[in-house]
Amino acid sequence: MYEDFRATERWSEEEVHCLYQALVLAISTRHADAVDIKFLANGRPVWIALPLPGWVEYGKRTSKVITDPLAVQIAGHYLKRAIESGEDGGRELHALTVEQMLEHLEAVLEEARSGVPA
């Protein structure tokens, strides 16, 4: 769903092609308690930082695990919404809070259950 998608930027109405490129544990690269997921947005690198405490909180709430492929979906869902709402602003790094991460996780799961984008 969100490994390769297109979104229309709110302000410029430019179509942005987003392509998942990498998943990196941020502890090793920038000493952050997060997983960084890299997309190319029309060739521009954009990193979405998902906080590691989000994995713990989701596990406490559901007894389930967030897999790497699911993390990519969460980050892609966030990026698409950020572009479409005009919140992207050309930033290279977007750091989500635990609650933001879990909101996007729920939206991805709902889309998968219903087959309809949220």
N, C-alpha and C positions, 0 to 999 in steps of 0.2 A: 504494500500500500504506500509506504512512505520512504522506500529506498530510492525511488526515481519518480518524481512528481513535478507538476507545474502549478504555479500560483500566480495570481495577478496582483502586483504591488498596488496598494490602495491609492497612493498619491500620484504616481506617474502612469498608472495603468499599464505598465510594462509587464510582459509575461516573463516570469523567472523560472528557469528550469533548474530544479534541485536534484542533486545526485549524491547519495551516500558514498563516502569514501573511506572512513576509518573510525575505529573505536579505540580509545587509548585511556588507560588508567592514569588520571591526572596527577596522582601522587608522584609518579616517576618523572613527569615532564614539567610540572609547575608547582609541585608540593601542595596540591589541593586535595581535599577530601571529596573527590568527584570522579565521574567517568566522563570524558570528553568525547563527543561524537561529531565528526567532521563531515560536512556537506560541501559540495561546490554549488553555489548559487550563481548561475550564468558564468561559471568559471571562477568566481570569487570564493575564497575559503570562508566558511562560517562554522564556528564551533558552538555546540550546545553542551553545556556542562550540567550533568545530572548529579545531584548530591548523593553520596553513598549512604547517608542516613535515610534516604528515601527507600532504598532496598530493605533496610532493617524495619522501617515503619510498615511497609507493605507486607513484609513477612509476619509481623506482629498482628496486623489486621486480618490477614487472610490465610496464613500458614502456607502461602505460595511463594515462589521465587520469580524474580524478574530475570529473564534470560537476556543474553546479549542481543538477539534479534528483536525481542520486545523493547529493549532500551532504544534501539534504532527507530522503532516505530514511534515511541514516545517523543523522541527528539525531533523526528520528521513532522509529527503532528504539531508540535509547538512551533517549529519553523514556518510551516505553512500558515498557521494562524497569525504569527508575527508579521509575515510578509503581507498577508491580506488585510490586516488591520492597520498597517502602517507603522507598527512598532519595531520593525527590523532596523530601520534607520541606517543601514550600511555597517552595523557593528560586526566585528569579527568574532566576538565571544558573547554568548548569552548564558548567564548563570541562573538556573532555575532554583526556586526554593523547594523544599520537600513538598509542600502543599501544591505548588504549581505542577511539579512532576507527577504527583498522584492524580491530579485533575486530568492531565493529559493522558495518563495511563488509563483512567476510567473511560475517557472518550474513545481511545483506541479500542479498548475491549468492547465497548458498546457498538462501535462501528463493525467490529468483527462478528458480533452476535447478530446484529440486524442486517448487515450487508449494506447499510446506508451510511455515508459519511455524516459525522455529527456537525 
